[in-house]
Amino acid sequence: MATKTNPFTFLQQVRSEVSKVVWPSRREAAITTAMVFVMAIAASLFFTLIDFALSWGVQLLLGLGS
């Protein structure tokens, strides 16, 4: 069982840990955000194309395409 830490000590520890965090610059955050959007668009296009191809293949296989 973990020992209980007094709230004041806990807050000091949290403050100490937060001060160690290296925050990204505005430019790094903007580039990362843009890359997330680009990858999301690329993935959606990829899966849309795969969906169309599989749909076409199933229709062809079942004879629904004629």
Distance bins in CASP14 RR format, pairs under 12 A and 6 or more apart:
PFRMAT RR
TARGET T0000
AUTHOR 0000-0000-0000
RMODE 2
METHOD distances of the structure
MODEL  1
3 9 0 0 0 0 0 1 0 0 0 0 0
3 10 0 0 0 0 0 1 0 0 0 0 0
4 10 0 0 0 0 1 0 0 0 0 0 0
5 11 0 0 0 0 1 0 0 0 0 0 0
5 12 0 0 0 0 1 0 0 0 0 0 0
5 13 1 0 0 1 0 0 0 0 0 0 0
5 14 0 0 0 0 0 1 0 0 0 0 0
6 12 0 0 0 0 1 0 0 0 0 0 0
6 13 0 0 0 0 0 1 0 0 0 0 0
7 13 0 0 0 0 0 1 0 0 0 0 0
7 14 0 0 0 0 0 1 0 0 0 0 0
8 14 0 0 0 0 0 1 0 0 0 0 0
8 15 0 0 0 0 0 1 0 0 0 0 0
9 15 0 0 0 0 0 1 0 0 0 0 0
9 16 0 0 0 0 0 1 0 0 0 0 0
10 16 0 0 0 0 0 1 0 0 0 0 0
10 17 0 0 0 0 0 1 0 0 0 0 0
11 17 0 0 0 0 0 1 0 0 0 0 0
11 18 0 0 0 0 0 1 0 0 0 0 0
12 18 0 0 0 0 0 1 0 0 0 0 0
12 19 0 0 0 0 0 1 0 0 0 0 0
13 19 0 0 0 0 0 1 0 0 0 0 0
13 20 0 0 0 0 0 1 0 0 0 0 0
14 20 0 0 0 0 0 1 0 0 0 0 0
14 21 0 0 0 0 0 1 0 0 0 0 0
15 21 0 0 0 0 0 1 0 0 0 0 0
22 28 0 0 0 0 0 1 0 0 0 0 0
23 29 0 0 0 0 1 0 0 0 0 0 0
24 30 0 0 0 0 1 0 0 0 0 0 0
24 31 0 0 0 0 1 0 0 0 0 0 0
24 32 1 0 0 1 0 0 0 0 0 0 0
24 33 0 0 0 0 0 1 0 0 0 0 0
25 31 0 0 0 0 1 0 0 0 0 0 0
25 32 0 0 0 0 0 1 0 0 0 0 0
26 32 0 0 0 0 0 1 0 0 0 0 0
26 33 0 0 0 0 0 1 0 0 0 0 0
27 33 0 0 0 0 0 1 0 0 0 0 0
27 34 0 0 0 0 0 1 0 0 0 0 0
28 34 0 0 0 0 0 1 0 0 0 0 0
28 35 0 0 0 0 0 1 0 0 0 0 0
29 35 0 0 0 0 0 1 0 0 0 0 0
29 36 0 0 0 0 0 1 0 0 0 0 0
30 36 0 0 0 0 0 1 0 0 0 0 0
30 37 0 0 0 0 0 1 0 0 0 0 0
31 37 0 0 0 0 0 1 0 0 0 0 0
31 38 0 0 0 0 0 1 0 0 0 0 0
32 38 0 0 0 0 0 1 0 0 0 0 0
32 39 0 0 0 0 0 1 0 0 0 0 0
33 39 0 0 0 0 0 1 0 0 0 0 0
33 40 0 0 0 0 0 1 0 0 0 0 0
34 40 0 0 0 0 0 1 0 0 0 0 0
34 41 0 0 0 0 0 1 0 0 0 0 0
35 41 0 0 0 0 0 1 0 0 0 0 0
35 42 0 0 0 0 0 1 0 0 0 0 0
36 42 0 0 0 0 0 1 0 0 0 0 0
36 43 0 0 0 0 0 1 0 0 0 0 0
37 43 0 0 0 0 0 1 0 0 0 0 0
37 44 0 0 0 0 0 1 0 0 0 0 0
38 44 0 0 0 0 0 1 0 0 0 0 0
38 45 0 0 0 0 0 1 0 0 0 0 0
39 45 0 0 0 0 0 1 0 0 0 0 0
39 46 0 0 0 0 0 1 0 0 0 0 0
40 46 0 0 0 0 0 1 0 0 0 0 0
40 47 0 0 0 0 0 1 0 0 0 0 0
41 47 0 0 0 0 0 1 0 0 0 0 0
41 48 0 0 0 0 0 1 0 0 0 0 0
42 48 0 0 0 0 0 1 0 0 0 0 0
42 49 0 0 0 0 0 1 0 0 0 0 0
43 49 0 0 0 0 0 1 0 0 0 0 0
43 50 0 0 0 0 0 1 0 0 0 0 0
44 50 0 0 0 0 0 1 0 0 0 0 0
44 51 0 0 0 0 0 1 0 0 0 0 0
45 51 0 0 0 0 0 1 0 0 0 0 0
45 52 0 0 0 0 0 1 0 0 0 0 0
46 52 0 0 0 0 0 1 0 0 0 0 0
46 53 0 0 0 0 0 1 0 0 0 0 0
47 53 0 0 0 0 0 1 0 0 0 0 0
47 54 0 0 0 0 0 1 0 0 0 0 0
48 54 0 0 0 0 0 1 0 0 0 0 0
48 55 0 0 0 0 0 1 0 0 0 0 0
49 55 0 0 0 0 0 1 0 0 0 0 0
49 56 0 0 0 0 0 1 0 0 0 0 0
50 56 0 0 0 0 0 1 0 0 0 0 0
50 57 0 0 0 0 0 1 0 0 0 0 0
51 57 0 0 0 0 0 1 0 0 0 0 0
51 58 0 0 0 0 0 1 0 0 0 0 0
52 58 0 0 0 0 0 1 0 0 0 0 0
52 59 0 0 0 0 0 1 0 0 0 0 0
53 59 0 0 0 0 0 1 0 0 0 0 0
53 60 0 0 0 0 0 1 0 0 0 0 0
54 60 0 0 0 0 0 1 0 0 0 0 0
54 61 0 0 0 0 0 1 0 0 0 0 0
55 61 0 0 0 0 0 1 0 0 0 0 0
55 62 0 0 0 0 0 1 0 0 0 0 0
55 64 0 0 0 0 0 1 0 0 0 0 0
55 65 0 0 0 0 0 1 0 0 0 0 0
56 62 0 0 0 0 0 1 0 0 0 0 0
56 63 0 0 0 0 0 1 0 0 0 0 0
56 64 0 0 0 0 0 1 0 0 0 0 0
56 65 0 0 0 0 1 0 0 0 0 0 0
57 63 0 0 0 0 1 0 0 0 0 0 0
57 64 0 0 0 0 1 0 0 0 0 0 0
57 65 0 0 0 0 1 0 0 0 0 0 0
58 64 1 0 0 1 0 0 0 0 0 0 0
58 65 0 0 0 0 1 0 0 0 0 0 0
59 65 1 0 1 0 0 0 0 0 0 0 0
59 66 0 0 0 0 1 0 0 0 0 0 0
60 66 0 0 0 0 1 0 0 0 0 0 0
END
